[in-house]
Amino acid sequence: MGTLSYIKNFIKDRQVASITPTSRFTIGRVCAYIDFSRDIRIVEFGPADGVFTRFILEKLSPASEIIAIETNRNFADALNGLHDDRLTVVNKSAEDVREILESKNWKRADYIISGIPFSFLNEELKHRILKDSADMLAEDGRFLGYQTSSHLKPYLSEHFPSVETEMEYLNLPPMCIYIAGRQKDRR
Ligand SMILES: C[S@@+](CC[C@H](N)C(=O)[O-])C[C@H]1O[C@@H](n2cnc3c(N)ncnc32)[C@H](O)[C@@H]1O
C-alpha cells in the first residue's frame, strides 16, 4: 500500500483524513521518544496501512507488543497481512481503547501513538479519548500524537501534566508532533 491506497480509502472514508502516508522524517522524530531497549507495550490509534507500525515492529523487542486500533476495515485487513505475533489489529475506534486493553488483559500501555484526526471529533469525544488514553498509560508512559496543526495542545493539557510540541517540516503538510506525559516536565 502507499499513496494510491490512501487516496482510494480517503475518497470512501472521510475519517482517513489524509491522502498521503506520514513521512519517514516524522515517523523517526515521533519514535525517537520510544525506548526500544526494553520490553514495552504500545497502542497505535489510526495506523492506516502501517507506516508507523512497520517501523515500530522492526525495532521492537521479541517480548514487546503493539495493539493497532483502526476504524477503516480495508486498512485493518491489510495490517493483518503483516503476520507478526507481537501485533494485534483491532477494527474499532480509539474511543474503545479502555475496553480493548481490558479485553487483552493489559493493565497499562507504555506508549500511545496517535494520528487520528482529532479535529473531526466533537468536544465530548476528544476529551473522552484523551482522558481514557491518560488513564491507560503507565505512570512514566507517553502519548505521542501527530496532527497537521497545533489545535490539540489545549485538549491534551487538560489530561496530561506535561505537553510539549515540535514541528516536522519534512512532511506534506508539515506535521505538529505532541509529546504528552503523566509526569510533569517529562519529555
Ligand atoms: C491521517 S491518517 C494517519 C495514518 C497513518 N498512521 C500515517 O501516519 O500515515 C488517520 C487514520 O486514522 C484512522 N481513524 C480515524 N478515526 C479513527 C478512530 N476514531 N479510531 C481509530 N482509527 C481512526 C483513519 O481511518 C486513518 O487510517
PDBQT file of the ligand as one rigid body, heavy atoms in Angstrom, charges set to zero:
ROOT
HETATM    1  C1  LIG A 201      -4.233  10.778   8.925  1.00  0.00    +0.000 C 
HETATM    2  S1  LIG A 201      -4.435   9.016   8.811  1.00  0.00    +0.000 S 
HETATM    3  C2  LIG A 201      -2.863   8.539   9.558  1.00  0.00    +0.000 C 
HETATM    4  C3  LIG A 201      -2.451   7.233   9.070  1.00  0.00    +0.000 C 
HETATM    5  C4  LIG A 201      -1.059   6.692   9.358  1.00  0.00    +0.000 C 
HETATM    6  N1  LIG A 201      -0.875   6.398  10.742  1.00  0.00    +0.000 N 
HETATM    7  C5  LIG A 201       0.052   7.558   8.853  1.00  0.00    +0.000 C 
HETATM    8  O1  LIG A 201       0.816   8.041   9.687  1.00  0.00    +0.000 OA
HETATM    9  O2  LIG A 201       0.191   7.771   7.668  1.00  0.00    +0.000 OA
HETATM   10  C6  LIG A 201      -5.635   8.703  10.080  1.00  0.00    +0.000 C 
HETATM   11  C7  LIG A 201      -6.037   7.259  10.276  1.00  0.00    +0.000 C 
HETATM   12  O3  LIG A 201      -6.862   7.153  11.440  1.00  0.00    +0.000 OA
HETATM   13  C8  LIG A 201      -7.977   6.326  11.189  1.00  0.00    +0.000 C 
HETATM   14  N2  LIG A 201      -9.013   6.745  12.130  1.00  0.00    +0.000 N 
HETATM   15  C9  LIG A 201      -9.800   7.848  12.071  1.00  0.00    +0.000 A 
HETATM   16  N3  LIG A 201     -10.558   7.947  13.170  1.00  0.00    +0.000 NA
HETATM   17  C10 LIG A 201     -10.228   6.884  13.962  1.00  0.00    +0.000 A 
HETATM   18  C11 LIG A 201     -10.646   6.447  15.244  1.00  0.00    +0.000 A 
HETATM   19  N4  LIG A 201     -11.582   7.113  15.944  1.00  0.00    +0.000 N 
HETATM   20  N5  LIG A 201     -10.097   5.338  15.770  1.00  0.00    +0.000 NA
HETATM   21  C12 LIG A 201      -9.136   4.637  15.078  1.00  0.00    +0.000 A 
HETATM   22  N6  LIG A 201      -8.723   4.987  13.849  1.00  0.00    +0.000 NA
HETATM   23  C13 LIG A 201      -9.238   6.118  13.301  1.00  0.00    +0.000 A 
HETATM   24  C14 LIG A 201      -8.295   6.564   9.719  1.00  0.00    +0.000 C 
HETATM   25  O4  LIG A 201      -9.041   5.514   9.169  1.00  0.00    +0.000 OA
HETATM   26  C15 LIG A 201      -6.885   6.664   9.137  1.00  0.00    +0.000 C 
HETATM   27  O5  LIG A 201      -6.380   5.406   8.813  1.00  0.00    +0.000 OA
ENDROOT
TORSDOF 0
